[in-house]
C-alpha cells in the first residue's frame, strides 16, 4: 500500500468502563508492533485505534477481544489505511 499503515478502529459496547479495559488494551499492545490509543467515551463505550501491519493489528485486536469477552456485548469496526503516524500506544483520558 505504498507506505501506508493499516488502521483499525473499534467501538466496544457493554460493561467496558470501570473494569480495567483500557489498561488491559495497553498491556496487550506491548506484545505487538502496534501504535495508537484507547479511550473511554462519554456514552459508555470504549474507542480503540490501532495502526501497524494488518496481520499484527488484527492479531492484537483478536487477543484483546478474547481477554475481555466477558464484558463486551458489541464491537463495531472500521478499517482503512492511513499516512498518519502514531507514536506508541497510549491510554487517553
Order of alpha helices (4+ residues) and beta strands (2+ residues): beta-alpha-beta-beta-alpha-beta-beta
